[in-house]
């Protein structure tokens, strides 16, 4: 195909060349056909744009890896291209936001991602001689327990926490967040069994 004058712009500011249009009818497992005129572009993965999603009322549920049809209220699993390094970029360069993201790249790094430590300092906490401090564990409501286990499992998988073998312990106390979730108000060492 011959290159057209219609160019796309990537999030990085790179120009993406196009080579005409191709009408396609997609089946997204939402019990209706989606007929659209797609641009044939110089990309490695097909991309469904916001114009398509907006026109058909299709919503992207990133948290649950699903797409939802705003018309039929049905949903189907989606697939997204994996990013090698999760990040946020600006389209226009030399703006205050772009300069801030360039100066502090860790601002957009997802929580729980292991960071490279620029030093070899190791911290030790010296305790006083005598018996260890422990306190009796308390029962949590089922929703609080489920949320706590999920959060601690995520921290273990992300490498921001590790299981303790210490005999020191403290009961877990959690408080409600504004978004109806829960957060620990005192996290020292605690075991959830």
MDTraj code that builds the backbone (N, CA, C; nanometers):
import mdtraj as md
import numpy as np

residues = "UNK UNK UNK UNK UNK UNK UNK UNK UNK UNK UNK UNK UNK UNK UNK UNK UNK UNK UNK UNK UNK UNK UNK UNK UNK UNK UNK UNK UNK UNK UNK UNK UNK UNK UNK UNK UNK UNK UNK UNK UNK UNK UNK UNK UNK UNK UNK UNK UNK UNK UNK UNK UNK UNK UNK UNK UNK UNK UNK UNK UNK UNK UNK UNK UNK UNK UNK UNK UNK UNK UNK UNK UNK UNK UNK UNK UNK UNK UNK UNK UNK UNK UNK UNK UNK UNK UNK UNK UNK UNK UNK UNK UNK UNK UNK UNK UNK UNK UNK UNK UNK UNK UNK UNK UNK UNK UNK UNK UNK UNK UNK UNK UNK UNK UNK UNK UNK UNK UNK UNK UNK UNK UNK UNK UNK UNK UNK UNK UNK UNK UNK UNK UNK UNK UNK UNK UNK UNK UNK UNK UNK UNK UNK UNK UNK UNK UNK UNK UNK UNK UNK UNK UNK UNK UNK UNK UNK UNK UNK UNK UNK UNK UNK UNK UNK UNK UNK UNK UNK UNK UNK UNK UNK UNK UNK UNK UNK UNK UNK UNK UNK UNK UNK UNK UNK UNK UNK UNK UNK UNK UNK UNK UNK".split()
xyz = np.array([
    [0.0841, -0.1189, 0.0000],
    [0.0000, 0.0000, 0.0000],
    [0.0882, 0.1246, 0.0000],
    [0.0327, 0.2295, -0.0528],
    [0.1050, 0.3549, -0.0612],
    [0.0784, 0.4407, 0.0621],
    [0.1800, 0.5103, 0.1087],
    [0.1696, 0.5939, 0.2278],
    [0.0748, 0.7107, 0.2028],
    [-0.0061, 0.7452, 0.3065],
    [-0.1003, 0.8567, 0.2962],
    [-0.0469, 0.9778, 0.3706],
    [-0.1168, 1.0894, 0.3603],
    [-0.0795, 1.2124, 0.4323],
    [-0.1298, 1.2112, 0.5767],
    [-0.2116, 1.1139, 0.6109],
    [-0.2699, 1.1054, 0.7448],
    [-0.1714, 1.0344, 0.8373],
    [-0.1141, 1.1079, 0.9352],
    [-0.0185, 1.0497, 1.0289],
    [-0.0774, 1.0470, 1.1691],
    [-0.0360, 0.9488, 1.2469],
    [-0.0745, 0.9379, 1.3870],
    [0.0438, 0.9801, 1.4730],
    [0.0169, 1.0084, 1.6001],
    [0.1234, 1.0492, 1.6914],
    [0.1223, 0.9573, 1.8127],
    [0.2339, 0.8932, 1.8425],
    [0.2459, 0.8061, 1.9598],
    [0.2589, 0.8907, 2.0858],
    [0.2415, 0.8281, 2.2013],
    [0.2525, 0.8982, 2.3296],
    [0.3917, 0.9571, 2.3493],
    [0.4911, 0.8994, 2.2846],
    [0.6286, 0.9494, 2.2969],
    [0.6552, 1.0668, 2.2043],
    [0.5565, 1.1020, 2.1198],
    [0.5763, 1.2104, 2.0247],
    [0.6223, 1.1619, 1.8885],
    [0.6478, 1.0326, 1.8741],
    [0.6922, 0.9759, 1.7475],
    [0.5773, 0.9752, 1.6470],
    [0.6075, 1.0094, 1.5227],
    [0.5073, 1.0069, 1.4158],
    [0.4900, 0.8629, 1.3667],
    [0.3637, 0.8200, 1.3505],
    [0.3320, 0.6875, 1.2982],
    [0.2683, 0.7073, 1.1610],
    [0.3287, 0.6529, 1.0583],
    [0.2781, 0.6664, 0.9218],
    [0.1612, 0.5720, 0.8978],
    [0.0673, 0.6136, 0.8115],
    [-0.0461, 0.5290, 0.7760],
    [-0.0451, 0.5006, 0.6266],
    [-0.1175, 0.3935, 0.5897],
    [-0.1173, 0.3464, 0.4514],
    [-0.2590, 0.3162, 0.4034],
    [-0.3520, 0.4043, 0.4332],
    [-0.4896, 0.3877, 0.3874],
    [-0.5820, 0.3413, 0.4971],
    [-0.7017, 0.2992, 0.4543],
    [-0.8071, 0.2612, 0.5481],
    [-0.8582, 0.1222, 0.5140],
    [-0.9066, 0.0521, 0.6174],
    [-0.9580, -0.0820, 0.5972],
    [-1.0847, -0.0985, 0.6817],
    [-1.2020, -0.1162, 0.6171],
    [-1.3238, -0.1390, 0.6960],
    [-1.3251, -0.2818, 0.7494],
    [-1.3462, -0.2959, 0.8787],
    [-1.3507, -0.4282, 0.9424],
    [-1.4719, -0.4368, 1.0329],
    [-1.5211, -0.5571, 1.0524],
    [-1.6288, -0.5834, 1.1466],
    [-1.5719, -0.6726, 1.2557],
    [-1.5644, -0.6204, 1.3784],
    [-1.5025, -0.6927, 1.4895],
    [-1.6064, -0.7627, 1.5756],
    [-1.5717, -0.8809, 1.6239],
    [-1.6519, -0.9518, 1.7220],
    [-1.5716, -0.9503, 1.8515],
    [-1.6161, -0.8727, 1.9494],
    [-1.5447, -0.8598, 2.0765],
    [-1.6091, -0.9433, 2.1868],
    [-1.6874, -1.0453, 2.1494],
    [-1.7600, -1.1306, 2.2450],
    [-1.8560, -1.0505, 2.3316],
    [-1.9161, -0.9472, 2.2729],
    [-2.0136, -0.8658, 2.3447],
    [-2.1521, -0.8751, 2.2792],
    [-2.1735, -0.9794, 2.1990],
    [-2.3003, -1.0125, 2.1331],
    [-2.3483, -0.9056, 2.0359],
    [-2.2559, -0.8312, 1.9779],
    [-2.2910, -0.7411, 1.8683],
    [-2.1663, -0.7153, 1.7857],
    [-2.1852, -0.6818, 1.6605],
    [-2.0739, -0.6552, 1.5699],
    [-2.0348, -0.5081, 1.5783],
    [-1.9080, -0.4811, 1.5634],
    [-1.8554, -0.3451, 1.5662],
    [-1.7877, -0.3186, 1.4320],
    [-1.8575, -0.2512, 1.3417],
    [-1.8025, -0.2208, 1.2109],
    [-1.7383, -0.0826, 1.2159],
    [-1.6122, -0.0739, 1.1710],
    [-1.5349, 0.0497, 1.1838],
    [-1.4350, 0.0590, 1.0702],
    [-1.4013, 0.1795, 1.0312],
    [-1.2994, 0.2021, 0.9296],
    [-1.1668, 0.2288, 1.0012],
    [-1.0771, 0.1313, 0.9983],
    [-0.9490, 0.1390, 1.0691],
    [-0.8403, 0.1918, 0.9766],
    [-0.7488, 0.2701, 1.0339],
    [-0.6314, 0.3164, 0.9592],
    [-0.5276, 0.2049, 0.9600],
    [-0.4680, 0.1787, 0.8450],
    [-0.3590, 0.0817, 0.8359],
    [-0.2323, 0.1589, 0.8717],
    [-0.1728, 0.1239, 0.9865],
    [-0.0613, 0.2027, 1.0389],
    [0.0644, 0.1186, 1.0523],
    [0.1771, 0.1863, 1.0627],
    [0.3075, 0.1237, 1.0751],
    [0.3336, 0.0916, 1.2230],
    [0.2593, -0.0086, 1.2779],
    [0.2728, -0.0492, 1.4178],
    [0.2859, -0.2013, 1.4247],
    [0.3407, -0.2519, 1.5342],
    [0.3586, -0.3967, 1.5485],
    [0.2337, -0.4647, 1.6034],
    [0.1525, -0.3937, 1.6839],
    [0.0303, -0.4502, 1.7411],
    [-0.0887, -0.3667, 1.6961],
    [-0.2034, -0.4303, 1.6654],
    [-0.3222, -0.3516, 1.6324],
    [-0.3668, -0.2706, 1.7536],
    [-0.4160, -0.1509, 1.7296],
    [-0.4573, -0.0613, 1.8370],
    [-0.6014, -0.0196, 1.8138],
    [-0.6856, -0.0363, 1.9156],
    [-0.8214, 0.0169, 1.9105],
    [-0.8160, 0.1509, 1.9821],
    [-0.8510, 0.2563, 1.9124],
    [-0.8378, 0.3910, 1.9662],
    [-0.9575, 0.4360, 2.0474],
    [-0.9407, 0.5505, 2.1120],
    [-1.0461, 0.6093, 2.1939],
    [-1.1649, 0.6492, 2.1070],
    [-1.1402, 0.6866, 1.9816],
    [-1.2512, 0.7235, 1.8940],
    [-1.3460, 0.6052, 1.8742],
    [-1.2915, 0.4848, 1.8555],
    [-1.3713, 0.3628, 1.8414],
    [-1.4477, 0.3348, 1.9712],
    [-1.3763, 0.3357, 2.0841],
    [-1.4381, 0.3051, 2.2136],
    [-1.5508, 0.4028, 2.2452],
    [-1.5265, 0.5314, 2.2200],
    [-1.6260, 0.6341, 2.2469],
    [-1.7483, 0.6182, 2.1574],
    [-1.7270, 0.5929, 2.0288],
    [-1.8366, 0.5806, 1.9340],
    [-1.9324, 0.4674, 1.9713],
    [-1.8772, 0.3522, 2.0147],
    [-1.9601, 0.2359, 2.0462],
    [-1.9943, 0.2248, 2.1950],
    [-1.9439, 0.3162, 2.2777],
    [-1.9732, 0.3106, 2.4205],
    [-1.9084, 0.1932, 2.4897],
    [-1.7894, 0.1542, 2.4450],
    [-1.7161, 0.0429, 2.5061],
    [-1.6225, 0.1007, 2.6115],
    [-1.6267, 0.0451, 2.7302],
    [-1.5456, 0.0920, 2.8417],
    [-1.4334, -0.0074, 2.8694],
    [-1.3168, 0.0424, 2.9048],
    [-1.2026, -0.0428, 2.9355],
    [-1.1883, -0.0495, 3.0872],
    [-1.1928, -0.1707, 3.1415],
    [-1.1766, -0.1936, 3.2843],
    [-1.0356, -0.2492, 3.3053],
    [-0.9398, -0.1584, 3.3274],
    [-0.7987, -0.1975, 3.3378],
    [-0.7726, -0.2858, 3.4589],
    [-0.8391, -0.2580, 3.5689],
    [-0.8133, -0.3338, 3.6911],
    [-0.8476, -0.4815, 3.6737],
    [-0.9588, -0.5104, 3.6047],
    [-1.0038, -0.6484, 3.5891],
    [-0.9728, -0.7063, 3.4512],
    [-0.8945, -0.6345, 3.3693],
    [-0.8594, -0.6787, 3.2341],
    [-0.9826, -0.7209, 3.1546],
    [-1.0803, -0.6308, 3.1495],
    [-1.2039, -0.6598, 3.0785],
    [-1.2466, -0.5369, 2.9987],
    [-1.3304, -0.5613, 2.8981],
    [-1.3983, -0.4513, 2.8307],
    [-1.5468, -0.4664, 2.8596],
    [-1.6166, -0.3543, 2.8725],
    [-1.7593, -0.3557, 2.9034],
    [-1.8335, -0.2775, 2.7970],
    [-1.9456, -0.3338, 2.7537],
    [-2.0290, -0.2678, 2.6560],
    [-2.1287, -0.1804, 2.7309],
    [-2.1220, -0.0494, 2.7095],
    [-2.2124, 0.0435, 2.7758],
    [-2.3555, 0.0295, 2.7284],
    [-2.3788, -0.0359, 2.6135],
    [-2.5138, -0.0533, 2.5600],
    [-2.5781, -0.1794, 2.6168],
    [-2.5090, -0.2938, 2.6056],
    [-2.5666, -0.4216, 2.6496],
    [-2.5287, -0.4574, 2.7929],
    [-2.4355, -0.3843, 2.8532],
    [-2.3797, -0.4084, 2.9879],
    [-2.3088, -0.5425, 2.9994],
    [-2.2777, -0.6060, 2.8881],
    [-2.1992, -0.7297, 2.8909],
    [-2.0518, -0.6961, 2.9019],
    [-1.9728, -0.7919, 2.9454],
    [-1.8280, -0.7705, 2.9518],
    [-1.7575, -0.8927, 2.8948],
    [-1.6335, -0.8711, 2.8545],
    [-1.5516, -0.9781, 2.7986],
    [-1.4069, -0.9529, 2.8373],
    [-1.3266, -1.0599, 2.8503],
    [-1.1850, -1.0394, 2.8821],
    [-1.1153, -0.9662, 2.7685],
    [-1.0223, -0.8775, 2.8027],
    [-0.9470, -0.8057, 2.6996],
    [-0.8021, -0.8492, 2.7053],
    [-0.7278, -0.8093, 2.6053],
    [-0.5843, -0.8350, 2.6074],
    [-0.5147, -0.7063, 2.5691],
    [-0.4115, -0.6757, 2.6409],
    [-0.3352, -0.5539, 2.6146],
    [-0.1910, -0.5915, 2.5909],
    [-0.1241, -0.5117, 2.5114],
    [0.0186, -0.5346, 2.4890],
    [0.0918, -0.5055, 2.6189],
    [0.1836, -0.5909, 2.6558],
    [0.2607, -0.5709, 2.7783],
    [0.3647, -0.4627, 2.7573],
    [0.3710, -0.3708, 2.8535],
    [0.4741, -0.2679, 2.8503],
    [0.5973, -0.3229, 2.9213],
    [0.7141, -0.3022, 2.8642],
    [0.8363, -0.3498, 2.9283],
    [0.8622, -0.2745, 3.0568],
    [0.8418, -0.1425, 3.0549],
    [0.8603, -0.0592, 3.1731],
    [0.7366, 0.0263, 3.1892],
    [0.6546, 0.0024, 3.2932],
    [0.5367, 0.0859, 3.3122],
    [0.5798, 0.2303, 3.3353],
    [0.5165, 0.3233, 3.2659],
    [0.5556, 0.4627, 3.2817],
    [0.4457, 0.5547, 3.2327],
    [0.4627, 0.6815, 3.2614],
    [0.3732, 0.7855, 3.2133],
    [0.4569, 0.8824, 3.1333],
    [0.4082, 0.9202, 3.0154],
    [0.4823, 1.0133, 2.9320],
    [0.3885, 1.1235, 2.8867],
    [0.4443, 1.2376, 2.8520],
    [0.3643, 1.3470, 2.7985],
    [0.3885, 1.3570, 2.6489],
    [0.2866, 1.4033, 2.5770],
    [0.3000, 1.4155, 2.4323],
    [0.3826, 1.5377, 2.3971],
    [0.3533, 1.6506, 2.4614],
    [0.4284, 1.7720, 2.4302],
    [0.5529, 1.7792, 2.5177],
    [0.6608, 1.8198, 2.4590],
    [0.7886, 1.8258, 2.5303],
    [0.8114, 1.9654, 2.5872],
    [0.9010, 1.9736, 2.6855],
    [0.9412, 2.0993, 2.7507],
    [0.8254, 2.1737, 2.8152],
    [0.7267, 2.0992, 2.8654],
    [0.6208, 2.1598, 2.9461],
    [0.6598, 2.1409, 3.0922],
    [0.5987, 2.2153, 3.1837],
    [0.6325, 2.1956, 3.3260],
    [0.6113, 2.0508, 3.3720],
    [0.5046, 1.9858, 3.3251],
    [0.4788, 1.8466, 3.3652],
    [0.5855, 1.7540, 3.3084],
    [0.6192, 1.7718, 3.1805],
    [0.7216, 1.6888, 3.1180],
    [0.8558, 1.7065, 3.1892],
    [0.8910, 1.8293, 3.2218],
    [1.0172, 1.8551, 3.2924],
    [1.0174, 1.7903, 3.4302],
    [0.9033, 1.7938, 3.4992],
    [0.8933, 1.7323, 3.6311],
    [0.9086, 1.5805, 3.6221],
    [0.8433, 1.5180, 3.5224],
    [0.8551, 1.3729, 3.5051],
    [0.9963, 1.3325, 3.4649],
    [1.0635, 1.4175, 3.3876],
    [1.2011, 1.3878, 3.3476],
    [1.2955, 1.3984, 3.4671],
    [1.2721, 1.4993, 3.5500],
    [1.3599, 1.5206, 3.6660],
    [1.3383, 1.4155, 3.7746],
    [1.2129, 1.3711, 3.7933],
    [1.1803, 1.2739, 3.8985],
    [1.1071, 1.1533, 3.8378],
    [1.1783, 1.0632, 3.7691],
    [1.1116, 0.9502, 3.7028],
    [1.0443, 0.8540, 3.7998],
    [1.0873, 0.8509, 3.9270],
    [1.0268, 0.7591, 4.0232],
    [0.8849, 0.7994, 4.0615],
    [0.8423, 0.9222, 4.0263],
    [0.7068, 0.9650, 4.0589],
    [0.6018, 0.8773, 3.9936],
    [0.6297, 0.8271, 3.8763],
    [0.5309, 0.7497, 3.8025],
    [0.5546, 0.6001, 3.8107],
    [0.6506, 0.5581, 3.8889],
    [0.6756, 0.4144, 3.9043],
    [0.5650, 0.3549, 3.9911],
    [0.5049, 0.2424, 3.9506],
    [0.3965, 0.1829, 4.0292],
    [0.4426, 0.1443, 4.1693],
    [0.3500, 0.1530, 4.2655],
    [0.3822, 0.1167, 4.4034],
    [0.4208, -0.0300, 4.4102],
    [0.5178, -0.0615, 4.4920],
    [0.5585, -0.1992, 4.5106],
    [0.6653, -0.2471, 4.4143],
    [0.7020, -0.1647, 4.3166],
    [0.8060, -0.2054, 4.2218],
    [0.9409, -0.1908, 4.2903],
    [1.0193, -0.2953, 4.2831],
    [1.1499, -0.2948, 4.3486],
    [1.2392, -0.1864, 4.2887],
    [1.2974, -0.1039, 4.3719],
    [1.3857, 0.0023, 4.3256],
    [1.5300, -0.0358, 4.3537],
    [1.6185, 0.0099, 4.2708],
    [1.7598, -0.0182, 4.2916],
    [1.8122, 0.0764, 4.3999],
    [1.8730, 0.0189, 4.5011],
    [1.9239, 0.0979, 4.6126],
    [2.0611, 0.1531, 4.5750],
    [2.0804, 0.2874, 4.5846],
    [2.2066, 0.3471, 4.5411],
    [2.3194, 0.3377, 4.6451],
    [2.3004, 0.2582, 4.7490],
    [2.4033, 0.2459, 4.8525],
    [2.4019, 0.1033, 4.9070],
    [2.4954, 0.0715, 4.9955],
    [2.4977, -0.0621, 5.0544],
    [2.4794, -0.0570, 5.2057],
    [2.4095, 0.0432, 5.2545],
    [2.3844, 0.0584, 5.3975],
    [2.2821, -0.0443, 5.4432],
    [2.3093, -0.1092, 5.5557],
    [2.2167, -0.2048, 5.6145],
    [2.1780, -0.1520, 5.7520],
    [2.0486, -0.1523, 5.7818],
    [2.0003, -0.1019, 5.9102],
    [1.9739, -0.2175, 6.0056],
    [2.0137, -0.2002, 6.1323],
    [1.9863, -0.2980, 6.2371],
    [1.9190, -0.2252, 6.3510],
    [1.8217, -0.2917, 6.4138],
    [1.7567, -0.2344, 6.5309],
    [1.8006, -0.3166, 6.6512],
    [1.8715, -0.2528, 6.7392],
    [1.9175, -0.3223, 6.8609],
    [1.8062, -0.3153, 6.9652],
    [1.7778, -0.4273, 7.0244],
    [1.6729, -0.4327, 7.1259],
    [1.7367, -0.4507, 7.2626],
    [1.6606, -0.4171, 7.3641],
    [1.7119, -0.4293, 7.5010],
    [1.7073, -0.5749, 7.5449],
    [1.7951, -0.6160, 7.6351],
    [1.7888, -0.7541, 7.6832],
    [1.6598, -0.7762, 7.7624],
    [1.6130, -0.8989, 7.7640],
    [1.4913, -0.9304, 7.8384],
    [1.3904, -0.9998, 7.7487],
    [1.2720, -1.0230, 7.8035],
    [1.1708, -1.0945, 7.7255],
    [1.1212, -1.0106, 7.6067],
    [1.0806, -1.0789, 7.5023],
    [1.0302, -1.0114, 7.3831],
    [0.8927, -0.9513, 7.4103],
    [0.8629, -0.8429, 7.3420],
    [0.7307, -0.7822, 7.3546],
    [0.6376, -0.8466, 7.2544],
    [0.5278, -0.8982, 7.3046],
    [0.4253, -0.9547, 7.2176],
    [0.2900, -0.9116, 7.2702],
    [0.1917, -0.9157, 7.1859],
    [0.0564, -0.8900, 7.2336],
    [-0.0373, -0.9877, 7.1662],
    [-0.1487, -1.0098, 7.2308],
    [-0.2459, -1.1074, 7.1828],
    [-0.3046, -1.0607, 7.0493],
    [-0.3176, -1.1542, 6.9559],
    [-0.3800, -1.1177, 6.8285],
    [-0.5295, -1.1002, 6.8491],
    [-0.5888, -1.0153, 6.7648],
    [-0.7328, -0.9894, 6.7717],
    [-0.7985, -1.0360, 6.6434],
    [-0.9225, -1.0800, 6.6556],
    [-0.9971, -1.1208, 6.5360],
    [-1.0355, -0.9981, 6.4558],
    [-1.0359, -1.0148, 6.3249],
    [-1.0808, -0.9091, 6.2352],
    [-1.2117, -0.9521, 6.1708],
    [-1.2930, -0.8539, 6.1326],
    [-1.4146, -0.8832, 6.0571],
    [-1.3740, -0.9497, 5.9254],
    [-1.4585, -1.0340, 5.8675],
    [-1.4202, -1.1066, 5.7458],
    [-1.3718, -1.0161, 5.6329],
    [-1.4373, -0.9015, 5.6098],
    [-1.3933, -0.8127, 5.5010],
    [-1.2586, -0.7500, 5.5327],
    [-1.2359, -0.7175, 5.6597],
    [-1.1073, -0.6605, 5.7001],
    [-0.9953, -0.7647, 5.6858],
    [-1.0233, -0.8885, 5.7242],
    [-0.9240, -0.9951, 5.7142],
    [-0.8884, -1.0220, 5.5681],
    [-0.9910, -1.0296, 5.4813],
    [-0.9666, -1.0547, 5.3389],
    [-0.8832, -0.9425, 5.2775],
    [-0.9184, -0.8177, 5.3116],
    [-0.8434, -0.7031, 5.2586],
    [-0.7004, -0.7046, 5.3097],
    [-0.6817, -0.7349, 5.4364],
    [-0.5468, -0.7381, 5.4943],
    [-0.4606, -0.8452, 5.4281],
    [-0.5172, -0.9642, 5.4093],
    [-0.4417, -1.0709, 5.3434],
    [-0.4031, -1.0311, 5.2017],
    [-0.4972, -0.9703, 5.1293],
    [-0.4685, -0.9272, 4.9919],
    [-0.3550, -0.8262, 4.9893],
    [-0.3602, -0.7266, 5.0781],
    [-0.2558, -0.6227, 5.0824],
    [-0.1199, -0.6807, 5.1195],
    [-0.1163, -0.7676, 5.2208],
    [0.0114, -0.8249, 5.2623],
    [0.0676, -0.9181, 5.1547],
    [-0.0202, -0.9957, 5.0884],
    [0.0262, -1.0820, 4.9789],
    [0.0859, -0.9992, 4.8663],
    [0.0226, -0.8855, 4.8351],
    [0.0752, -0.7976, 4.7296],
    [0.2120, -0.7428, 4.7693],
    [0.2294, -0.7059, 4.8969],
    [0.3593, -0.6550, 4.9417],
    [0.4652, -0.7652, 4.9376],
    [0.4273, -0.8882, 4.9711],
    [0.5225, -1.0000, 4.9645],
    [0.5640, -1.0265, 4.8198],
    [0.4647, -1.0303, 4.7274],
    [0.4963, -1.0543, 4.5862],
    [0.5794, -0.9409, 4.5277],
    [0.5508, -0.8173, 4.5685],
    [0.6224, -0.7014, 4.5146],
    [0.7606, -0.6831, 4.5751],
    [0.7924, -0.7564, 4.6804],
    [0.9239, -0.7454, 4.7409],
    [0.9382, -0.6306, 4.8390],
    [0.8271, -0.5638, 4.8732],
    [0.8367, -0.4534, 4.9691],
    [0.8242, -0.5025, 5.1129],
    [0.7915, -0.6311, 5.1317],
    [0.7821, -0.6895, 5.2658],
    [0.8320, -0.8330, 5.2587],
    [0.8665, -0.8881, 5.3740],
    [0.9045, -1.0290, 5.3805],
    [0.8487, -1.0861, 5.5093],
    [0.8310, -1.2167, 5.5129],
    [0.7775, -1.2814, 5.6330],
    [0.8797, -1.2719, 5.7460],
    [0.8306, -1.2462, 5.8634],
    [0.9180, -1.2312, 5.9790],
    [0.9256, -1.3617, 6.0577],
    [1.0429, -1.3886, 6.1122],
    [1.0605, -1.5033, 6.2007],
    [1.0900, -1.4553, 6.3420],
    [1.0675, -1.3282, 6.3657],
    [1.0961, -1.2682, 6.4951],
    [0.9902, -1.3081, 6.5978],
    [1.0279, -1.3084, 6.7222],
    [0.9314, -1.3381, 6.8289],
    [0.8624, -1.2104, 6.8773],
    [0.9014, -1.0955, 6.8241],
    [0.8345, -0.9705, 6.8577],
    [0.7088, -0.9600, 6.7718],
    [0.5990, -0.9121, 6.8276],
    [0.4774, -0.9002, 6.7486],
    [0.3872, -0.7910, 6.8033],
    [0.2955, -0.7509, 6.7210],
    [0.1987, -0.6483, 6.7574],
    [0.0690, -0.6828, 6.6855],
    [-0.0438, -0.6616, 6.7494],
    [-0.1722, -0.6905, 6.6862],
    [-0.1960, -0.5923, 6.5716],
    [-0.2599, -0.6384, 6.4685],
    [-0.2896, -0.5533, 6.3537],
    [-0.4141, -0.4711, 6.3834],
    [-0.4039, -0.3431, 6.3627],
    [-0.5182, -0.2537, 6.3807],
    [-0.5399, -0.1813, 6.2489],
    [-0.6585, -0.1951, 6.1909],
    [-0.6846, -0.1277, 6.0640],
    [-0.8008, -0.0311, 6.0795],
    [-0.7962, 0.0741, 5.9991],
    [-0.8986, 0.1788, 6.0054],
    [-0.9569, 0.2003, 5.8660],
    [-1.0813, 0.2512, 5.8589],
    [-1.1437, 0.2715, 5.7271],
    [-1.0791, 0.3869, 5.6511],
    [-1.0708, 0.3698, 5.5171],
    [-1.0218, 0.4758, 5.4297],
    [-1.1418, 0.5506, 5.3729],
    [-1.1169, 0.6646, 5.3100],
    [-1.2247, 0.7450, 5.2526],
    [-1.2961, 0.6727, 5.1399],
    [-1.2250, 0.5828, 5.0677],
    [-1.2859, 0.5117, 4.9546],
    [-1.3519, 0.3808, 4.9979],
    [-1.3876, 0.3681, 5.1265],
    [-1.4520, 0.2500, 5.1847],
    [-1.3613, 0.1287, 5.1922],
    [-1.2318, 0.1461, 5.1731],
    [-1.1360, 0.0381, 5.1909],
    [-1.0822, 0.0413, 5.3337],
    [-0.9745, -0.0309, 5.3556],
    [-0.9122, -0.0371, 5.4882],
    [-0.7629, -0.0153, 5.4749],
    [-0.7017, 0.0426, 5.5782],
    [-0.5569, 0.0586, 5.5805],
    [-0.5076, 0.0302, 5.7211],
    [-0.3872, -0.0291, 5.7320],
    [-0.3330, -0.0540, 5.8660],
    [-0.2903, 0.0774, 5.9305],
    [-0.3184, 0.0908, 6.0593],
    [-0.2768, 0.2137, 6.1274],
    [-0.1489, 0.1907, 6.2071],
    [-0.1137, 0.0668, 6.2338],
    [0.0136, 0.0369, 6.2986],
    [0.0689, -0.0911, 6.2405],
    [0.1670, -0.0811, 6.1567],
    [0.2262, -0.2012, 6.0994],
    [0.3682, -0.2102, 6.1525],
    [0.3914, -0.3033, 6.2407],
    [0.5267, -0.3334, 6.2846],
    [0.5534, -0.4758, 6.2403],
    [0.5209, -0.5714, 6.3220],
    [0.5313, -0.7106, 6.2823],
    [0.3993, -0.7751, 6.3173],
    [0.3395, -0.8435, 6.2257],
    [0.2150, -0.9120, 6.2564],
    [0.2025, -1.0337, 6.1672],
    [0.1373, -1.1312, 6.2172],
    [0.1147, -1.2543, 6.1429],
    [-0.0340, -1.2671, 6.1146],
    [-0.0681, -1.2996, 5.9914],
    [-0.2071, -1.3256, 5.9563],
    [-0.2157, -1.4719, 5.9202],
    [-0.2893, -1.5468, 5.9960],
    [-0.3050, -1.6911, 5.9704],
    [-0.4483, -1.7228, 5.9406],
])
top = md.Topology()
chain = top.add_chain()
for i, resn in enumerate(residues, 1):
    res = top.add_residue(resn, chain, resSeq=i)
    for name in ("N", "CA", "C"):
        top.add_atom(name, md.element.get_by_symbol(name[0]), res)
traj = md.Trajectory(xyz[None], top)
